[in-house]
Amino acid sequence: MKKKVLLMGKSGSGKTSMRSIIFANYIARDTTRLAATIDVEHSHVRFLGNLALNLWDCGGQEAFMKDYFSSQRDHIFRNVEVLIYVFDVESHNLKEDMAYYSSCVEAIQQKSDKAKIFCLIHKMDLVPEDQRDKIFAQREAELKHASQPMSLTCFPTSIWDETLYKAWSSIVYALIPNISVIENRLQKFCGICEADEVVLFERATFLVISHASTKQHKDIHRFEKISNIIKQFKLICSKGGAHFQNMEVRNSNFSAFIDLFTQNTYVMVIMSDPTIRTSLTLLCVCFFFFVFFVFLCFLCFWAGEAQKKNKQTNKNH
């Protein structure tokens, strides 16, 4: 089951840099070596069995943008599940940026009216910290007005902190079918293990898919910070010729376990009792894996059959 995702924005807005960090394990400082995207670059990322993201990174040079809205309009904007439009917060031509965005919304409404739209107000690290909330609120209001009648979700982002992972985790979350059922299973698992928190990550990107908690946490950005830290650690491991398999962290306040869960996911279990043995936690994980795997097989089969039925219905019409 493929989900077509458009990544669009003017040249230099940071689209390719963020794609490379999330999907190609780049670190922020290495993205300065990346060249501008020419026309459209395609990437395929598999999530949770048969769910695959078909990511179209569309070059933002003026000549390409004009083609997208004219000769390539049907090819680019048909069957889109998600449009991600990236704005450079320090753009010197906001009027032109808004015009291009409005053209995107018009094309999406015409060709894929059920698509979800996300706007990333990017390079927020360049804005003085005391002005970020105000500027983001202004941009968000302008974009929501330009998006009508379609709904829009905005995120402030930067390649230098966890905001990039927060935005992309939210986007992926919106693409997963029956996510509420997965969350319910995680909540039950959290109770069985008597864990403080259980988090499910996508294996390659380490984006957060879902989580369950039994205790309140002060840090609302903890998942994105963990994603960032683990991605950096995995990169260090690969440069040293090692392969990241799992991690265990203990101190006097808690125990944390991160291990491979399914073929496409990692699971993290947090317990405030540091005396809990690793073997007991892994036993709970193995049991839940079996239940989750059976459920996931059924879910994938059901989604595949539903997709076939929709295609057949469209052909009949």
MOFEN-V919745 format. One line per field, one symbol per residue. ss: DSSP state (H for helix, E for strand, L for the rest). phi: phi as a letter, one per 40 degrees, with the letter a starting at -180 (. if undefined). burial: 1 if it has 16 or more other ideal C-beta (glycine too) atoms within 10 Angstrom, else 0. A space follows every 10 residues. Layout:
ss: ???
phi: ???
burial: ???
//
This chain:
ss: LEEEEEEELL LLLLHHHHHH HHHLLLLHHH HHHLLLLLLE EEEEEEELLL EEEEEEEELL LHHHHHHHHL LLHHHHHLLL LEEEEEEELL LLLHHHHHHH HHHHHHHHHH HLLLLEEEEE EELHHHLLHH HHHHHHHHHH HHHHHHHLLL LLEEEELLLL LLHHHHHHHH HHHHHLLLHH HHHHHHHHHH HHHLLLEEEE EELLLLLEEE EEELLLLLLL LHHHHHHHHH HHHHHHHHHL LLLLLEEEEE LLLLEEEEEE EELLEEEEEE ELLLLLLHHH HHHHHHHHHH HHHHHHHHHH HHHHHHHHHH HHHHHHL
phi: .cbcbcbbic dgchcccccc ccbbgcbdcc cccccccbfb bbbbbcbfgb cbcbcbccdb cdccdccdcb cbdcccccgc cabbbbbccb dcbcccdccc cccccccccc baccccbbbb ccgccccddc bccccccccc cccccccdcc cabbbcbacc accccccccc ccdccccfcc cccccccccd cccfccabbb bccccfccca aabbbcbccc bcccccdccc cccccccccc gbbcbaabbb acbabbbbac bbcbabbbbb bccccccdcc ccccccccdc cccccccccc cccccccccc ccccccc
burial: 0011111111 0011111111 1110110100 1000001001 0010101111 1011111111 1001101100 0010011001 1111111110 1000001101 1001101110 1100111111 1111101000 0100110011 0111011001 0111111110 1111111110 1100111000 0110111011 0010111111 1111111111 1100000000 0111011101 1001000000 0001000000 0000111110 1001111111 1000010000 1001100110 0100010011 0010000000 0000000
//
